[in-house]
Amino acid sequence: MKIITLQGSPRKKGNTAKVLSWIEKELIALGHDVESIFLNTKNLKGCLACGKCKERPDTVGCIQKDDIPEILEKMTRANLVIFASPLYFLGVSAQLKTVIDRTFSLYVDYQQPGHASLIDCQRQALLVTGAGPYENNAETTFTAFGRMQNPHKTINAGELFIGSCSTPDKLNDSIKEKSMAFAHKITEEC
Ligand SMILES: Cc1cc2nc3c(=O)[nH]c(=O)nc-3n(C[C@H](O)[C@H](O)[C@H](O)COP(=O)(O)O)c2cc1C
Protein backbone atom coordinates (compact mmCIF):
# COMPACT_ATOMS: atom_id res chain seq x y z
CA MET A 1 0.00 0.00 0.00
CA LYS A 2 1.26 3.52 -0.79
CA ILE A 3 1.05 5.51 2.45
CA ILE A 4 1.62 9.23 3.07
CA THR A 5 1.99 10.59 6.60
CA LEU A 6 1.41 14.27 7.32
CA GLN A 7 3.30 15.16 10.52
CA GLY A 8 1.63 18.33 11.73
CA SER A 9 3.58 19.11 14.90
CA PRO A 10 6.19 21.87 14.70
CA ARG A 11 8.37 19.68 16.95
CA LYS A 12 10.40 17.29 14.83
CA LYS A 13 11.28 15.14 17.82
CA GLY A 14 8.16 15.66 19.92
CA ASN A 15 5.41 13.31 21.10
CA THR A 16 3.52 13.19 17.81
CA ALA A 17 6.72 12.46 15.88
CA LYS A 18 7.66 9.65 18.25
CA VAL A 19 4.27 7.92 18.17
CA LEU A 20 4.07 8.39 14.40
CA SER A 21 7.56 6.90 13.99
CA TRP A 22 6.41 3.73 15.79
CA ILE A 23 3.40 3.52 13.47
CA GLU A 24 5.56 4.13 10.40
CA LYS A 25 8.14 1.51 11.40
CA GLU A 26 5.43 -1.08 11.81
CA LEU A 27 3.88 -0.16 8.47
CA ILE A 28 7.26 -0.56 6.78
CA ALA A 29 7.76 -3.92 8.54
CA LEU A 30 4.39 -4.96 7.13
CA GLY A 31 5.74 -4.23 3.63
CA HIS A 32 4.07 -0.89 2.94
CA ASP A 33 5.63 2.01 1.05
CA VAL A 34 5.64 4.93 3.53
CA GLU A 35 6.47 8.56 2.73
CA SER A 36 6.62 10.91 5.69
CA ILE A 37 6.02 14.64 5.17
CA PHE A 38 7.08 17.03 7.95
CA LEU A 39 4.77 19.98 7.39
CA ASN A 40 6.52 22.58 9.55
CA THR A 41 9.40 23.10 7.12
CA LYS A 42 7.04 23.46 4.15
CA ASN A 43 5.75 26.68 2.66
CA LEU A 44 2.05 26.49 3.62
CA LYS A 45 -0.45 29.20 2.76
CA GLY A 46 -4.08 29.33 3.80
CA CYS A 47 -6.90 28.55 1.37
CA LEU A 48 -7.98 31.70 -0.51
CA ALA A 49 -11.51 30.38 -1.09
CA CYS A 50 -11.16 31.68 -4.66
CA GLY A 51 -12.97 28.64 -6.04
CA LYS A 52 -10.60 28.32 -9.02
CA CYS A 53 -9.94 24.69 -8.08
CA LYS A 54 -13.61 23.90 -8.64
CA GLU A 55 -13.23 24.75 -12.34
CA ARG A 56 -10.90 21.74 -12.77
CA PRO A 57 -12.69 18.59 -11.57
CA ASP A 58 -10.05 16.17 -12.93
CA THR A 59 -6.93 17.79 -11.47
CA VAL A 60 -5.88 19.38 -8.16
CA GLY A 61 -6.26 22.77 -9.84
CA CYS A 62 -5.15 24.97 -6.92
CA ILE A 63 -3.62 28.19 -8.22
CA GLN A 64 -1.40 28.92 -5.20
CA LYS A 65 2.36 28.60 -5.65
CA ASP A 66 3.49 27.06 -2.38
CA ASP A 67 4.31 23.49 -1.29
CA ILE A 68 0.74 22.32 -0.86
CA PRO A 69 -0.19 21.42 -4.47
CA GLU A 70 2.68 18.88 -4.47
CA ILE A 71 1.43 17.42 -1.17
CA LEU A 72 -2.10 17.19 -2.58
CA GLU A 73 -0.77 15.46 -5.72
CA LYS A 74 0.97 12.91 -3.49
CA MET A 75 -2.26 12.42 -1.59
CA THR A 76 -4.11 11.60 -4.79
CA ARG A 77 -1.66 8.74 -5.42
CA ALA A 78 -1.85 7.29 -1.90
CA ASN A 79 -4.01 4.40 -0.69
CA LEU A 80 -3.78 5.62 2.89
CA VAL A 81 -3.05 9.05 4.37
CA ILE A 82 -2.23 9.42 8.07
CA PHE A 83 -2.92 12.87 9.48
CA ALA A 84 -0.90 13.45 12.68
CA SER A 85 -1.03 16.39 15.06
CA PRO A 86 -0.71 17.56 18.63
CA LEU A 87 -4.02 18.68 20.08
CA TYR A 88 -4.06 22.50 20.09
CA PHE A 89 -7.10 23.97 21.86
CA LEU A 90 -9.18 20.93 20.92
CA GLY A 91 -8.20 21.08 17.25
CA VAL A 92 -5.23 20.18 15.06
CA SER A 93 -2.12 22.35 14.62
CA ALA A 94 -2.19 25.27 12.19
CA GLN A 95 0.25 23.42 9.94
CA LEU A 96 -2.07 20.46 9.50
CA LYS A 97 -5.24 22.56 9.38
CA THR A 98 -3.76 24.60 6.54
CA VAL A 99 -3.24 21.44 4.48
CA ILE A 100 -6.71 20.15 5.40
CA ASP A 101 -8.32 23.41 4.25
CA ARG A 102 -6.49 23.17 0.94
CA THR A 103 -7.96 19.68 0.33
CA PHE A 104 -10.95 21.79 -0.73
CA SER A 105 -9.37 21.50 -4.19
CA LEU A 106 -9.66 17.69 -4.25
CA TYR A 107 -13.39 17.45 -4.88
CA VAL A 108 -16.21 19.13 -6.79
CA ASP A 109 -19.99 19.44 -6.50
CA TYR A 110 -20.28 18.38 -2.85
CA GLN A 111 -23.89 17.52 -1.98
CA GLN A 112 -24.87 17.70 -5.63
CA PRO A 113 -25.41 14.88 -8.15
CA GLY A 114 -21.98 15.41 -9.76
CA HIS A 115 -20.04 15.04 -6.49
CA ALA A 116 -16.61 13.68 -7.43
CA SER A 117 -13.37 13.41 -5.49
CA LEU A 118 -9.79 12.79 -6.60
CA ILE A 119 -9.33 10.71 -3.43
CA ASP A 120 -12.58 8.74 -3.66
CA CYS A 121 -12.33 5.55 -1.52
CA GLN A 122 -8.94 6.45 -0.06
CA ARG A 123 -8.28 5.32 3.51
CA GLN A 124 -7.50 8.09 5.98
CA ALA A 125 -6.39 7.83 9.61
CA LEU A 126 -5.84 10.37 12.37
CA LEU A 127 -3.27 10.42 15.18
CA VAL A 128 -3.53 13.06 17.90
CA THR A 129 -1.34 13.51 20.98
CA GLY A 130 -2.29 15.75 23.89
CA ALA A 131 -1.17 16.69 27.36
CA GLY A 132 -4.60 16.48 28.95
CA PRO A 133 -5.58 13.32 30.82
CA TYR A 134 -9.13 12.94 29.47
CA GLU A 135 -9.78 10.05 27.08
CA ASN A 136 -12.33 12.12 25.12
CA ASN A 137 -10.08 15.20 24.80
CA ALA A 138 -9.77 14.78 21.05
CA GLU A 139 -13.47 14.16 20.46
CA THR A 140 -14.08 17.47 18.66
CA THR A 141 -11.07 16.81 16.44
CA PHE A 142 -12.29 13.31 15.62
CA THR A 143 -15.75 14.65 14.80
CA ALA A 144 -14.31 17.28 12.44
CA PHE A 145 -12.06 14.66 10.84
CA GLY A 146 -14.98 12.30 10.22
CA ARG A 147 -17.06 15.06 8.67
CA MET A 148 -14.17 16.11 6.41
CA GLN A 149 -14.40 12.65 4.92
CA ASN A 150 -17.87 13.29 3.50
CA PRO A 151 -16.72 15.75 0.83
CA HIS A 152 -13.48 13.76 0.42
CA LYS A 153 -15.50 10.53 -0.18
CA THR A 154 -12.87 8.68 1.86
CA ILE A 155 -12.87 5.83 4.35
CA ASN A 156 -12.10 6.31 8.04
CA ALA A 157 -9.34 3.76 8.67
CA GLY A 158 -8.97 4.65 12.36
CA GLU A 159 -8.29 7.28 14.98
CA LEU A 160 -5.77 7.19 17.84
CA PHE A 161 -5.53 9.63 20.73
CA ILE A 162 -2.54 9.48 23.07
CA GLY A 163 -3.27 11.67 26.08
CA SER A 164 -1.31 12.64 29.21
CA CYS A 165 1.82 13.26 27.14
CA SER A 166 4.69 15.09 28.81
CA THR A 167 8.06 14.55 27.10
CA PRO A 168 8.72 12.01 24.33
CA ASP A 169 11.08 9.97 26.55
CA LYS A 170 8.11 9.29 28.87
CA LEU A 171 6.12 7.57 26.10
CA ASN A 172 6.20 3.98 27.32
CA ASP A 173 6.01 0.47 25.87
CA SER A 174 2.24 0.33 26.24
CA ILE A 175 1.94 3.37 23.94
CA LYS A 176 4.41 1.76 21.54
CA GLU A 177 2.22 -1.36 21.46
CA LYS A 178 -0.90 0.76 20.86
CA SER A 179 0.90 2.49 17.98
CA MET A 180 1.93 -0.81 16.42
CA ALA A 181 -1.60 -2.20 16.78
CA PHE A 182 -2.91 0.97 15.16
CA ALA A 183 -0.64 0.36 12.15
CA HIS A 184 -2.25 -3.06 11.72
CA LYS A 185 -5.78 -1.74 12.19
CA ILE A 186 -5.56 1.04 9.62
CA THR A 187 -4.20 -1.28 6.93
CA GLU A 188 -6.29 -4.36 7.55
CA GLU A 189 -8.82 -5.77 5.02
CA CYS A 190 -6.55 -4.79 2.13
C1 LIG B 1 -0.78 25.96 21.62
C2 LIG B 1 -0.98 24.68 22.38
C3 LIG B 1 -2.27 24.26 22.65
C4 LIG B 1 -2.49 23.05 23.31
N1 LIG B 1 -3.78 22.63 23.55
C5 LIG B 1 -4.00 21.43 24.14
C6 LIG B 1 -5.34 20.96 24.35
O1 LIG B 1 -6.34 21.61 24.03
N2 LIG B 1 -5.50 19.74 24.93
C7 LIG B 1 -4.43 18.97 25.32
O2 LIG B 1 -4.64 17.86 25.84
N3 LIG B 1 -3.14 19.38 25.12
C8 LIG B 1 -2.92 20.59 24.53
N4 LIG B 1 -1.62 21.03 24.30
C9 LIG B 1 -0.49 20.12 24.60
C10 LIG B 1 -0.02 19.33 23.37
O3 LIG B 1 -1.09 18.85 22.60
C11 LIG B 1 0.84 18.12 23.78
O4 LIG B 1 1.91 18.53 24.56
C12 LIG B 1 1.31 17.35 22.57
O5 LIG B 1 1.66 16.03 22.91
C13 LIG B 1 2.51 18.02 21.92
O6 LIG B 1 2.87 17.26 20.80
P1 LIG B 1 4.29 17.45 20.08
O7 LIG B 1 5.33 17.11 21.10
O8 LIG B 1 4.26 16.51 18.95
O9 LIG B 1 4.36 18.87 19.62
C14 LIG B 1 -1.39 22.24 23.69
C15 LIG B 1 -0.06 22.70 23.43
C16 LIG B 1 0.12 23.90 22.79
C17 LIG B 1 1.54 24.35 22.48
The ligand as a Gaussian input file, in Angstrom:
#p B3LYP/6-31G(d) Opt

LIG

0 1
 C       -0.780000      25.960000      21.620000
 C       -0.984000      24.678000      22.382000
 C       -2.266000      24.258000      22.654000
 C       -2.493000      23.047000      23.315000
 N       -3.782000      22.633000      23.545000
 C       -4.004000      21.429000      24.138000
 C       -5.340000      20.959000      24.348000
 O       -6.337000      21.609000      24.031000
 N       -5.497000      19.741000      24.934000
 C       -4.427000      18.966000      25.315000
 O       -4.642000      17.857000      25.841000
 N       -3.140000      19.381000      25.117000
 C       -2.916000      20.592000      24.530000
 N       -1.620000      21.025000      24.300000
 C       -0.491000      20.116000      24.605000
 C       -0.015000      19.333000      23.373000
 O       -1.094000      18.849000      22.598000
 C        0.837000      18.121000      23.783000
 O        1.912000      18.531000      24.564000
 C        1.314000      17.347000      22.574000
 O        1.660000      16.026000      22.913000
 C        2.505000      18.022000      21.915000
 O        2.872000      17.262000      20.800000
 P        4.288000      17.455000      20.077000
 O        5.334000      17.115000      21.101000
 O        4.262000      16.511000      18.949000
 O        4.362000      18.874000      19.618000
 C       -1.393000      22.241000      23.693000
 C       -0.063000      22.697000      23.425000
 C        0.124000      23.901000      22.787000
 C        1.545000      24.349000      22.482000

